[in-house]
Amino acid sequence: MDPDPEQQILDPKLRRILSNSFVAQRSREKKKNHLAHMEIQKKTFENEIAQKQPIQDLYQNKRQAQIVEEETLYQEIDILKNYSMFEDAEIEKNKGEVNREREL
């Protein structure tokens, strides 16, 4: 039976160098696999964003339309308030004229 080749190397310095080389190679492979996995995730996320972007644009356009509608409604409210104040002033004026005519 042949013993393990690493066991055959008796020089501790040489054995450590070989072991470090093996560990470094394994680390590079692990890093390479991790980067490949990250690239796949990146593509997946980019595809999801691309699919959801039109929906987000639609909601943004709807929100912008709601903002414009809200501003228009506030302007209409202000106009109606002013009109109401004008009518109230006109009514008070007319009441004053009616009271003066009654006094005559």
Biopython code that builds the backbone (N, CA, C, O; Angstrom):
import numpy as np
from Bio.PDB.StructureBuilder import StructureBuilder

atoms = [
    (1, "MET", "N", (0.832, -1.181, 0.000)),
    (1, "MET", "CA", (0.000, 0.000, 0.000)),
    (1, "MET", "C", (0.868, 1.232, 0.000)),
    (1, "MET", "O", (1.806, 1.376, 0.783)),
    (2, "ASP", "N", (0.507, 2.130, -0.929)),
    (2, "ASP", "CA", (1.259, 3.392, -0.970)),
    (2, "ASP", "C", (0.614, 4.368, -0.006)),
    (2, "ASP", "O", (-0.599, 4.575, -0.040)),
    (3, "PRO", "N", (1.415, 4.960, 0.844)),
    (3, "PRO", "CA", (0.865, 5.967, 1.740)),
    (3, "PRO", "C", (0.484, 7.221, 0.946)),
    (3, "PRO", "O", (0.888, 7.391, -0.204)),
    (4, "ASP", "N", (-0.288, 8.081, 1.575)),
    (4, "ASP", "CA", (-0.713, 9.349, 0.971)),
    (4, "ASP", "C", (0.516, 10.132, 0.528)),
    (4, "ASP", "O", (1.492, 10.212, 1.274)),
    (5, "PRO", "N", (0.491, 10.723, -0.694)),
    (5, "PRO", "CA", (1.674, 11.449, -1.176)),
    (5, "PRO", "C", (2.092, 12.568, -0.234)),
    (5, "PRO", "O", (3.282, 12.856, -0.106)),
    (6, "GLU", "N", (1.143, 13.191, 0.415)),
    (6, "GLU", "CA", (1.503, 14.270, 1.331)),
    (6, "GLU", "C", (2.221, 13.699, 2.555)),
    (6, "GLU", "O", (3.104, 14.345, 3.122)),
    (7, "GLN", "N", (1.848, 12.519, 2.947)),
    (7, "GLN", "CA", (2.498, 11.852, 4.068)),
    (7, "GLN", "C", (3.944, 11.487, 3.727)),
    (7, "GLN", "O", (4.813, 11.434, 4.597)),
    (8, "GLN", "N", (4.178, 11.235, 2.425)),
    (8, "GLN", "CA", (5.521, 10.849, 1.999)),
    (8, "GLN", "C", (6.499, 12.013, 2.121)),
    (8, "GLN", "O", (7.702, 11.805, 2.283)),
    (9, "ILE", "N", (5.974, 13.255, 2.042)),
    (9, "ILE", "CA", (6.858, 14.419, 2.142)),
    (9, "ILE", "C", (7.186, 14.617, 3.611)),
    (9, "ILE", "O", (6.322, 14.948, 4.423)),
    (10, "LEU", "N", (8.423, 14.413, 3.923)),
    (10, "LEU", "CA", (8.829, 14.487, 5.318)),
    (10, "LEU", "C", (9.247, 15.896, 5.723)),
    (10, "LEU", "O", (9.174, 16.256, 6.898)),
    (11, "ASP", "N", (9.676, 16.674, 4.770)),
    (11, "ASP", "CA", (10.126, 18.028, 5.080)),
    (11, "ASP", "C", (8.912, 18.884, 5.457)),
    (11, "ASP", "O", (8.047, 19.112, 4.611)),
    (12, "PRO", "N", (8.825, 19.365, 6.703)),
    (12, "PRO", "CA", (7.668, 20.139, 7.156)),
    (12, "PRO", "C", (7.482, 21.438, 6.370)),
    (12, "PRO", "O", (6.353, 21.855, 6.111)),
    (13, "LYS", "N", (8.594, 22.072, 5.993)),
    (13, "LYS", "CA", (8.504, 23.314, 5.244)),
    (13, "LYS", "C", (7.857, 23.068, 3.884)),
    (13, "LYS", "O", (6.977, 23.822, 3.469)),
    (14, "LEU", "N", (8.281, 22.038, 3.203)),
    (14, "LEU", "CA", (7.735, 21.684, 1.894)),
    (14, "LEU", "C", (6.276, 21.248, 2.029)),
    (14, "LEU", "O", (5.443, 21.581, 1.185)),
    (15, "ARG", "N", (5.975, 20.512, 3.078)),
    (15, "ARG", "CA", (4.598, 20.070, 3.310)),
    (15, "ARG", "C", (3.681, 21.282, 3.536)),
    (15, "ARG", "O", (2.567, 21.317, 3.013)),
    (16, "ARG", "N", (4.138, 22.267, 4.306)),
    (16, "ARG", "CA", (3.363, 23.479, 4.573)),
    (16, "ARG", "C", (3.148, 24.264, 3.284)),
    (16, "ARG", "O", (2.047, 24.760, 3.044)),
    (17, "ILE", "N", (4.168, 24.384, 2.460)),
    (17, "ILE", "CA", (4.054, 25.102, 1.180)),
    (17, "ILE", "C", (2.995, 24.440, 0.303)),
    (17, "ILE", "O", (2.155, 25.123, -0.283)),
    (18, "LEU", "N", (3.034, 23.132, 0.214)),
    (18, "LEU", "CA", (2.047, 22.405, -0.591)),
    (18, "LEU", "C", (0.639, 22.560, -0.005)),
    (18, "LEU", "O", (-0.337, 22.734, -0.735)),
    (19, "SER", "N", (0.558, 22.493, 1.299)),
    (19, "SER", "CA", (-0.741, 22.653, 1.956)),
    (19, "SER", "C", (-1.295, 24.050, 1.713)),
    (19, "SER", "O", (-2.476, 24.205, 1.403)),
    (20, "ASN", "N", (-0.455, 25.063, 1.851)),
    (20, "ASN", "CA", (-0.877, 26.446, 1.603)),
    (20, "ASN", "C", (-1.314, 26.631, 0.157)),
    (20, "ASN", "O", (-2.290, 27.326, -0.123)),
    (21, "SER", "N", (-0.592, 26.012, -0.744)),
    (21, "SER", "CA", (-0.935, 26.103, -2.164)),
    (21, "SER", "C", (-2.310, 25.487, -2.411)),
    (21, "SER", "O", (-3.131, 26.045, -3.139)),
    (22, "PHE", "N", (-2.547, 24.334, -1.797)),
    (22, "PHE", "CA", (-3.837, 23.663, -1.940)),
    (22, "PHE", "C", (-4.966, 24.517, -1.359)),
    (22, "PHE", "O", (-6.018, 24.655, -1.983)),
    (23, "VAL", "N", (-4.758, 25.081, -0.186)),
    (23, "VAL", "CA", (-5.763, 25.925, 0.473)),
    (23, "VAL", "C", (-6.021, 27.177, -0.362)),
    (23, "VAL", "O", (-7.168, 27.597, -0.507)),
    (24, "ALA", "N", (-4.976, 27.767, -0.905)),
    (24, "ALA", "CA", (-5.125, 28.961, -1.730)),
    (24, "ALA", "C", (-5.933, 28.647, -2.992)),
    (24, "ALA", "O", (-6.801, 29.424, -3.389)),
    (25, "GLN", "N", (-5.646, 27.520, -3.608)),
    (25, "GLN", "CA", (-6.390, 27.107, -4.799)),
    (25, "GLN", "C", (-7.872, 26.896, -4.472)),
    (25, "GLN", "O", (-8.749, 27.313, -5.229)),
    (26, "ARG", "N", (-8.134, 26.253, -3.352)),
    (26, "ARG", "CA", (-9.513, 26.021, -2.925)),
    (26, "ARG", "C", (-10.215, 27.362, -2.644)),
    (26, "ARG", "O", (-11.393, 27.520, -2.966)),
    (27, "SER", "N", (-9.507, 28.311, -2.056)),
    (27, "SER", "CA", (-10.060, 29.633, -1.778)),
    (27, "SER", "C", (-10.391, 30.374, -3.072)),
    (27, "SER", "O", (-11.432, 31.023, -3.173)),
    (28, "ARG", "N", (-9.509, 30.275, -4.053)),
    (28, "ARG", "CA", (-9.766, 30.917, -5.351)),
    (28, "ARG", "C", (-11.000, 30.321, -6.023)),
    (28, "ARG", "O", (-11.809, 31.045, -6.604)),
    (29, "GLU", "N", (-11.137, 29.016, -5.944)),
    (29, "GLU", "CA", (-12.307, 28.350, -6.527)),
    (29, "GLU", "C", (-13.589, 28.793, -5.818)),
    (29, "GLU", "O", (-14.610, 29.051, -6.456)),
    (30, "LYS", "N", (-13.515, 28.875, -4.496)),
    (30, "LYS", "CA", (-14.670, 29.300, -3.718)),
    (30, "LYS", "C", (-15.061, 30.740, -4.079)),
    (30, "LYS", "O", (-16.243, 31.050, -4.233)),
    (31, "LYS", "N", (-14.069, 31.598, -4.211)),
    (31, "LYS", "CA", (-14.318, 32.986, -4.587)),
    (31, "LYS", "C", (-14.931, 33.059, -5.990)),
    (31, "LYS", "O", (-15.873, 33.817, -6.223)),
    (32, "LYS", "N", (-14.397, 32.274, -6.906)),
    (32, "LYS", "CA", (-14.900, 32.237, -8.277)),
    (32, "LYS", "C", (-16.362, 31.792, -8.295)),
    (32, "LYS", "O", (-17.187, 32.382, -8.992)),
    (33, "ASN", "N", (-16.677, 30.752, -7.528)),
    (33, "ASN", "CA", (-18.056, 30.274, -7.455)),
    (33, "ASN", "C", (-18.976, 31.330, -6.836)),
    (33, "ASN", "O", (-20.103, 31.528, -7.290)),
    (34, "HIS", "N", (-18.489, 31.992, -5.811)),
    (34, "HIS", "CA", (-19.274, 33.033, -5.153)),
    (34, "HIS", "C", (-19.555, 34.178, -6.123)),
    (34, "HIS", "O", (-20.684, 34.664, -6.193)),
    (35, "LEU", "N", (-18.544, 34.612, -6.869)),
    (35, "LEU", "CA", (-18.735, 35.686, -7.842)),
    (35, "LEU", "C", (-19.716, 35.280, -8.939)),
    (35, "LEU", "O", (-20.532, 36.093, -9.372)),
    (36, "ALA", "N", (-19.643, 34.040, -9.385)),
    (36, "ALA", "CA", (-20.585, 33.551, -10.398)),
    (36, "ALA", "C", (-22.014, 33.587, -9.845)),
    (36, "ALA", "O", (-22.947, 33.983, -10.542)),
    (37, "HIS", "N", (-22.171, 33.173, -8.595)),
    (37, "HIS", "CA", (-23.480, 33.212, -7.953)),
    (37, "HIS", "C", (-23.987, 34.656, -7.840)),
    (37, "HIS", "O", (-25.164, 34.927, -8.080)),
    (38, "MET", "N", (-23.103, 35.561, -7.479)),
    (38, "MET", "CA", (-23.479, 36.975, -7.354)),
    (38, "MET", "C", (-23.875, 37.562, -8.712)),
    (38, "MET", "O", (-24.800, 38.372, -8.785)),
    (39, "GLU", "N", (-23.201, 37.171, -9.767)),
    (39, "GLU", "CA", (-23.542, 37.636, -11.118)),
    (39, "GLU", "C", (-24.938, 37.152, -11.513)),
    (39, "GLU", "O", (-25.711, 37.895, -12.117)),
    (40, "ILE", "N", (-25.252, 35.911, -11.169)),
    (40, "ILE", "CA", (-26.585, 35.373, -11.466)),
    (40, "ILE", "C", (-27.647, 36.152, -10.696)),
    (40, "ILE", "O", (-28.692, 36.498, -11.248)),
    (41, "GLN", "N", (-27.379, 36.424, -9.430)),
    (41, "GLN", "CA", (-28.316, 37.214, -8.625)),
    (41, "GLN", "C", (-28.492, 38.607, -9.207)),
    (41, "GLN", "O", (-29.605, 39.128, -9.261)),
    (42, "LYS", "N", (-27.394, 39.206, -9.641)),
    (42, "LYS", "CA", (-27.455, 40.546, -10.219)),
    (42, "LYS", "C", (-28.358, 40.546, -11.446)),
    (42, "LYS", "O", (-29.203, 41.429, -11.587)),
    (43, "LYS", "N", (-28.194, 39.580, -12.323)),
    (43, "LYS", "CA", (-29.029, 39.474, -13.520)),
    (43, "LYS", "C", (-30.493, 39.286, -13.135)),
    (43, "LYS", "O", (-31.382, 39.894, -13.732)),
    (44, "THR", "N", (-30.739, 38.442, -12.137)),
    (44, "THR", "CA", (-32.111, 38.208, -11.679)),
    (44, "THR", "C", (-32.740, 39.506, -11.181)),
    (44, "THR", "O", (-33.873, 39.829, -11.539)),
    (45, "PHE", "N", (-32.010, 40.244, -10.360)),
    (45, "PHE", "CA", (-32.523, 41.506, -9.827)),
    (45, "PHE", "C", (-32.733, 42.528, -10.935)),
    (45, "PHE", "O", (-33.723, 43.259, -10.921)),
    (46, "GLU", "N", (-31.824, 42.589, -11.885)),
    (46, "GLU", "CA", (-31.986, 43.516, -13.005)),
    (46, "GLU", "C", (-33.238, 43.184, -13.812)),
    (46, "GLU", "O", (-33.961, 44.083, -14.243)),
    (47, "ASN", "N", (-33.493, 41.886, -14.015)),
    (47, "ASN", "CA", (-34.693, 41.474, -14.734)),
    (47, "ASN", "C", (-35.958, 41.843, -13.961)),
    (47, "ASN", "O", (-36.937, 42.302, -14.549)),
    (48, "GLU", "N", (-35.934, 41.644, -12.656)),
    (48, "GLU", "CA", (-37.085, 42.014, -11.832)),
    (48, "GLU", "C", (-37.343, 43.513, -11.899)),
    (48, "GLU", "O", (-38.490, 43.945, -12.013)),
    (49, "ILE", "N", (-36.289, 44.296, -11.830)),
    (49, "ILE", "CA", (-36.429, 45.753, -11.911)),
    (49, "ILE", "C", (-37.005, 46.143, -13.263)),
    (49, "ILE", "O", (-37.898, 46.987, -13.339)),
    (50, "ALA", "N", (-36.502, 45.535, -14.328)),
    (50, "ALA", "CA", (-36.979, 45.841, -15.670)),
    (50, "ALA", "C", (-38.462, 45.490, -15.811)),
    (50, "ALA", "O", (-39.204, 46.206, -16.484)),
    (51, "GLN", "N", (-38.895, 44.403, -15.188)),
    (51, "GLN", "CA", (-40.300, 44.012, -15.256)),
    (51, "GLN", "C", (-41.190, 44.948, -14.442)),
    (51, "GLN", "O", (-42.323, 45.226, -14.834)),
    (52, "LYS", "N", (-40.682, 45.429, -13.319)),
    (52, "LYS", "CA", (-41.499, 46.249, -12.423)),
    (52, "LYS", "C", (-41.440, 47.738, -12.751)),
    (52, "LYS", "O", (-42.263, 48.506, -12.253)),
    (53, "GLN", "N", (-40.508, 48.151, -13.554)),
    (53, "GLN", "CA", (-40.352, 49.571, -13.877)),
    (53, "GLN", "C", (-41.598, 50.168, -14.535)),
    (53, "GLN", "O", (-42.014, 51.259, -14.146)),
    (54, "PRO", "N", (-42.214, 49.490, -15.523)),
    (54, "PRO", "CA", (-43.416, 50.083, -16.119)),
    (54, "PRO", "C", (-44.548, 50.265, -15.102)),
    (54, "PRO", "O", (-45.289, 51.245, -15.174)),
    (55, "ILE", "N", (-44.684, 49.346, -14.174)),
    (55, "ILE", "CA", (-45.715, 49.464, -13.139)),
    (55, "ILE", "C", (-45.413, 50.666, -12.257)),
    (55, "ILE", "O", (-46.309, 51.436, -11.913)),
    (56, "GLN", "N", (-44.163, 50.819, -11.899)),
    (56, "GLN", "CA", (-43.764, 51.952, -11.064)),
    (56, "GLN", "C", (-44.005, 53.267, -11.801)),
    (56, "GLN", "O", (-44.452, 54.245, -11.201)),
    (57, "ASP", "N", (-43.711, 53.291, -13.095)),
    (57, "ASP", "CA", (-43.954, 54.491, -13.901)),
    (57, "ASP", "C", (-45.446, 54.817, -13.950)),
    (57, "ASP", "O", (-45.836, 55.981, -13.853)),
    (58, "LEU", "N", (-46.278, 53.783, -14.100)),
    (58, "LEU", "CA", (-47.720, 53.981, -14.134)),
    (58, "LEU", "C", (-48.211, 54.605, -12.834)),
    (58, "LEU", "O", (-48.974, 55.571, -12.857)),
    (59, "TYR", "N", (-47.771, 54.052, -11.689)),
    (59, "TYR", "CA", (-48.185, 54.603, -10.399)),
    (59, "TYR", "C", (-47.660, 56.021, -10.197)),
    (59, "TYR", "O", (-48.335, 56.860, -9.601)),
    (60, "GLN", "N", (-46.476, 56.278, -10.686)),
    (60, "GLN", "CA", (-45.926, 57.627, -10.562)),
    (60, "GLN", "C", (-46.754, 58.618, -11.385)),
    (60, "GLN", "O", (-47.021, 59.733, -10.935)),
    (61, "ASN", "N", (-47.160, 58.209, -12.594)),
    (61, "ASN", "CA", (-47.997, 59.071, -13.425)),
    (61, "ASN", "C", (-49.363, 59.293, -12.784)),
    (61, "ASN", "O", (-49.898, 60.402, -12.818)),
    (62, "LYS", "N", (-49.925, 58.233, -12.200)),
    (62, "LYS", "CA", (-51.209, 58.382, -11.510)),
    (62, "LYS", "C", (-51.079, 59.346, -10.343)),
    (62, "LYS", "O", (-51.941, 60.198, -10.130)),
    (63, "ARG", "N", (-50.010, 59.208, -9.598)),
    (63, "ARG", "CA", (-49.786, 60.088, -8.443)),
    (63, "ARG", "C", (-49.635, 61.535, -8.899)),
    (63, "ARG", "O", (-50.152, 62.447, -8.253)),
    (64, "GLN", "N", (-48.936, 61.747, -9.998)),
    (64, "GLN", "CA", (-48.765, 63.105, -10.522)),
    (64, "GLN", "C", (-50.123, 63.677, -10.936)),
    (64, "GLN", "O", (-50.402, 64.852, -10.695)),
    (65, "ALA", "N", (-50.969, 62.847, -11.561)),
    (65, "ALA", "CA", (-52.304, 63.297, -11.947)),
    (65, "ALA", "C", (-53.134, 63.636, -10.708)),
    (65, "ALA", "O", (-53.903, 64.597, -10.725)),
    (66, "GLN", "N", (-52.985, 62.857, -9.639)),
    (66, "GLN", "CA", (-53.704, 63.136, -8.404)),
    (66, "GLN", "C", (-53.245, 64.454, -7.784)),
    (66, "GLN", "O", (-54.054, 65.203, -7.237)),
    (67, "ILE", "N", (-51.962, 64.729, -7.869)),
    (67, "ILE", "CA", (-51.431, 65.983, -7.322)),
    (67, "ILE", "C", (-52.021, 67.165, -8.088)),
    (67, "ILE", "O", (-52.427, 68.161, -7.489)),
    (68, "VAL", "N", (-52.067, 67.046, -9.418)),
    (68, "VAL", "CA", (-52.634, 68.125, -10.236)),
    (68, "VAL", "C", (-54.116, 68.298, -9.907)),
    (68, "VAL", "O", (-54.599, 69.423, -9.773)),
    (69, "GLU", "N", (-54.838, 67.180, -9.778)),
    (69, "GLU", "CA", (-56.263, 67.249, -9.452)),
    (69, "GLU", "C", (-56.469, 67.895, -8.077)),
    (69, "GLU", "O", (-57.379, 68.702, -7.893)),
    (70, "GLU", "N", (-55.624, 67.534, -7.128)),
    (70, "GLU", "CA", (-55.718, 68.108, -5.782)),
    (70, "GLU", "C", (-55.497, 69.619, -5.828)),
    (70, "GLU", "O", (-56.236, 70.375, -5.196)),
    (71, "GLU", "N", (-54.495, 70.054, -6.563)),
    (71, "GLU", "CA", (-54.233, 71.493, -6.682)),
    (71, "GLU", "C", (-55.419, 72.210, -7.316)),
    (71, "GLU", "O", (-55.792, 73.301, -6.885)),
    (72, "THR", "N", (-56.018, 71.591, -8.347)),
    (72, "THR", "CA", (-57.183, 72.180, -9.010)),
    (72, "THR", "C", (-58.357, 72.293, -8.036)),
    (72, "THR", "O", (-59.048, 73.311, -8.000)),
    (73, "LEU", "N", (-58.573, 71.242, -7.251)),
    (73, "LEU", "CA", (-59.664, 71.277, -6.274)),
    (73, "LEU", "C", (-59.443, 72.348, -5.213)),
    (73, "LEU", "O", (-60.391, 73.017, -4.802)),
    (74, "TYR", "N", (-58.208, 72.514, -4.767)),
    (74, "TYR", "CA", (-57.925, 73.580, -3.795)),
    (74, "TYR", "C", (-58.182, 74.950, -4.403)),
    (74, "TYR", "O", (-58.694, 75.846, -3.732)),
    (75, "GLN", "N", (-57.830, 75.112, -5.663)),
    (75, "GLN", "CA", (-58.109, 76.388, -6.331)),
    (75, "GLN", "C", (-59.613, 76.625, -6.440)),
    (75, "GLN", "O", (-60.085, 77.741, -6.223)),
    (76, "GLU", "N", (-60.361, 75.583, -6.773)),
    (76, "GLU", "CA", (-61.817, 75.717, -6.855)),
    (76, "GLU", "C", (-62.411, 76.056, -5.492)),
    (76, "GLU", "O", (-63.334, 76.865, -5.396)),
    (77, "ILE", "N", (-61.878, 75.436, -4.439)),
    (77, "ILE", "CA", (-62.352, 75.736, -3.085)),
    (77, "ILE", "C", (-62.100, 77.204, -2.762)),
    (77, "ILE", "O", (-62.976, 77.878, -2.220)),
    (78, "ASP", "N", (-60.918, 77.701, -3.087)),
    (78, "ASP", "CA", (-60.608, 79.105, -2.837)),
    (78, "ASP", "C", (-61.554, 80.026, -3.606)),
    (78, "ASP", "O", (-62.011, 81.037, -3.074)),
    (79, "ILE", "N", (-61.845, 79.674, -4.852)),
    (79, "ILE", "CA", (-62.766, 80.490, -5.660)),
    (79, "ILE", "C", (-64.158, 80.496, -5.026)),
    (79, "ILE", "O", (-64.803, 81.539, -4.917)),
    (80, "LEU", "N", (-64.612, 79.295, -4.606)),
    (80, "LEU", "CA", (-65.932, 79.212, -3.978)),
    (80, "LEU", "C", (-65.983, 79.961, -2.650)),
    (80, "LEU", "O", (-67.003, 80.568, -2.323)),
    (81, "LYS", "N", (-64.900, 79.924, -1.886)),
    (81, "LYS", "CA", (-64.855, 80.686, -0.626)),
    (81, "LYS", "C", (-64.962, 82.176, -0.911)),
    (81, "LYS", "O", (-65.719, 82.895, -0.259)),
    (82, "ASN", "N", (-64.190, 82.629, -1.901)),
    (82, "ASN", "CA", (-64.243, 84.045, -2.261)),
    (82, "ASN", "C", (-65.638, 84.422, -2.749)),
    (82, "ASN", "O", (-66.156, 85.479, -2.387)),
    (83, "TYR", "N", (-66.251, 83.567, -3.567)),
    (83, "TYR", "CA", (-67.589, 83.824, -4.076)),
    (83, "TYR", "C", (-68.584, 83.869, -2.923)),
    (83, "TYR", "O", (-69.467, 84.726, -2.887)),
    (84, "SER", "N", (-68.432, 82.930, -1.973)),
    (84, "SER", "CA", (-69.305, 82.884, -0.806)),
    (84, "SER", "C", (-69.152, 84.149, 0.027)),
    (84, "SER", "O", (-70.144, 84.707, 0.495)),
    (85, "MET", "N", (-67.916, 84.606, 0.216)),
    (85, "MET", "CA", (-67.691, 85.841, 0.976)),
    (85, "MET", "C", (-68.310, 87.019, 0.234)),
    (85, "MET", "O", (-68.877, 87.916, 0.858)),
    (86, "PHE", "N", (-68.207, 87.022, -1.085)),
    (86, "PHE", "CA", (-68.799, 88.093, -1.886)),
    (86, "PHE", "C", (-70.321, 88.071, -1.730)),
    (86, "PHE", "O", (-70.946, 89.117, -1.558)),
    (87, "GLU", "N", (-70.917, 86.865, -1.790)),
    (87, "GLU", "CA", (-72.364, 86.749, -1.615)),
    (87, "GLU", "C", (-72.786, 87.190, -0.224)),
    (87, "GLU", "O", (-73.797, 87.877, -0.074)),
    (88, "ASP", "N", (-72.020, 86.803, 0.805)),
    (88, "ASP", "CA", (-72.323, 87.219, 2.177)),
    (88, "ASP", "C", (-72.281, 88.731, 2.305)),
    (88, "ASP", "O", (-73.136, 89.331, 2.956)),
    (89, "ALA", "N", (-71.284, 89.343, 1.683)),
    (89, "ALA", "CA", (-71.167, 90.801, 1.726)),
    (89, "ALA", "C", (-72.355, 91.436, 0.992)),
    (89, "ALA", "O", (-72.899, 92.441, 1.450)),
    (90, "GLU", "N", (-72.749, 90.866, -0.118)),
    (90, "GLU", "CA", (-73.891, 91.383, -0.890)),
    (90, "GLU", "C", (-75.176, 91.268, -0.069)),
    (90, "GLU", "O", (-76.003, 92.180, -0.068)),
    (91, "ILE", "N", (-75.337, 90.139, 0.630)),
    (91, "ILE", "CA", (-76.529, 89.941, 1.469)),
    (91, "ILE", "C", (-76.553, 90.971, 2.593)),
    (91, "ILE", "O", (-77.598, 91.555, 2.878)),
    (92, "GLU", "N", (-75.418, 91.193, 3.226)),
    (92, "GLU", "CA", (-75.340, 92.188, 4.298)),
    (92, "GLU", "C", (-75.656, 93.580, 3.768)),
    (92, "GLU", "O", (-76.330, 94.361, 4.439)),
    (93, "LYS", "N", (-75.188, 93.887, 2.607)),
    (93, "LYS", "CA", (-75.464, 95.183, 1.976)),
    (93, "LYS", "C", (-76.956, 95.330, 1.722)),
    (93, "LYS", "O", (-77.553, 96.370, 1.998)),
    (94, "ASN", "N", (-77.542, 94.265, 1.192)),
    (94, "ASN", "CA", (-78.975, 94.302, 0.914)),
    (94, "ASN", "C", (-79.786, 94.415, 2.202)),
    (94, "ASN", "O", (-80.800, 95.113, 2.234)),
    (95, "LYS", "N", (-79.354, 93.739, 3.256)),
    (95, "LYS", "CA", (-80.045, 93.843, 4.542)),
    (95, "LYS", "C", (-79.992, 95.282, 5.054)),
    (95, "LYS", "O", (-80.967, 95.820, 5.580)),
    (96, "GLY", "N", (-78.822, 95.874, 4.880)),
    (96, "GLY", "CA", (-78.679, 97.275, 5.308)),
    (96, "GLY", "C", (-79.610, 98.174, 4.528)),
    (96, "GLY", "O", (-80.237, 99.062, 5.106)),
    (97, "GLU", "N", (-79.716, 97.965, 3.228)),
    (97, "GLU", "CA", (-80.624, 98.796, 2.396)),
    (97, "GLU", "C", (-82.071, 98.559, 2.781)),
    (97, "GLU", "O", (-82.855, 99.507, 2.831)),
    (98, "VAL", "N", (-82.446, 97.310, 3.055)),
    (98, "VAL", "CA", (-83.825, 96.991, 3.464)),
    (98, "VAL", "C", (-84.136, 97.689, 4.788)),
    (98, "VAL", "O", (-85.212, 98.263, 4.956)),
    (99, "ASN", "N", (-83.190, 97.636, 5.723)),
    (99, "ASN", "CA", (-83.412, 98.285, 7.021)),
    (99, "ASN", "C", (-83.565, 99.798, 6.855)),
    (99, "ASN", "O", (-84.393, 100.404, 7.535)),
    (100, "ARG", "N", (-82.802, 100.408, 5.984)),
    (100, "ARG", "CA", (-82.907, 101.868, 5.743)),
    (100, "ARG", "C", (-84.249, 102.208, 5.119)),
    (100, "ARG", "O", (-84.878, 103.199, 5.489)),
    (101, "GLU", "N", (-84.690, 101.379, 4.165)),
    (101, "GLU", "CA", (-85.980, 101.650, 3.547)),
    (101, "GLU", "C", (-87.119, 101.462, 4.526)),
    (101, "GLU", "O", (-88.125, 102.165, 4.432)),
    (102, "ARG", "N", (-86.993, 100.531, 5.465)),
    (102, "ARG", "CA", (-88.011, 100.330, 6.473)),
    (102, "ARG", "C", (-88.097, 101.546, 7.397)),
    (102, "ARG", "O", (-89.173, 101.923, 7.861)),
    (103, "GLU", "N", (-86.944, 102.142, 7.645)),
    (103, "GLU", "CA", (-86.912, 103.297, 8.532)),
    (103, "GLU", "C", (-87.571, 104.499, 7.878)),
    (103, "GLU", "O", (-88.060, 105.386, 8.577)),
    (104, "LEU", "N", (-87.594, 104.546, 6.588)),
    (104, "LEU", "CA", (-88.193, 105.679, 5.884)),
    (104, "LEU", "C", (-89.654, 105.555, 5.840)),
    (104, "LEU", "O", (-90.331, 106.420, 5.285)),
]
sb = StructureBuilder()
sb.init_structure("model")
sb.init_model(0)
sb.init_chain("A")
sb.init_seg("    ")
for serial, (resi, resn, name, xyz) in enumerate(atoms, 1):
    if name == "N":
        sb.init_residue(resn, " ", resi, " ")
    sb.init_atom(name, np.array(xyz, "f"), 0.0, 1.0, " ", f" {name:<3s}", serial, name[0])
structure = sb.get_structure()
